[in-house]
Amino acid sequence: MSPSNLFDLLPKDHDCYIYEEILRQLDTTEVERKYSPKGQHA
């Protein structure tokens, strides 16, 4: 059985947590506005 969250597999002091925190603080509103929630045409 796989964990539901990949972070559960990593040690608590892994570098990815630093990047996750930084990325969570970024305002991505402009980027999200440029893309349709429906995806791209096939």
N, C-alpha and C positions, 0 to 999 in steps of 0.2 A: 504494500500500500504506500502511495506517495504522499508526502506532506502537502497540504493545501496551499502552503506559502513557502516559496523557495528560500526565504530568509530564515526559515526554521532550520535549514541545513547548514547555515553559515555560523561561524563563531561570532559572538556579540561584538568583538572588537575589529571585525572585518572592515576594510576600507570602503566597501560599497555603501555602508551606512552613512558615511560622510557625503558621498555623492547623492544619495537619495534625499538627504536633508536639504542640500543645496537645490536640487531639481524641484523639490516640492515648493520651494519659496519663489521660484521663477513665475512671472506672470506670462502665461502662454495664450492669453485671450486673442491676440492678433493672429497668431499661428492657427489656432483652432477655428477662427472665423473664415480663414481661407479654404478650409476643407469641408466638404459636405459630410454630414453624418451618415449618408447613404453609401459612401465609398466612391470609387471611380467606375467609369463605364468599362464594360468588357470589350 
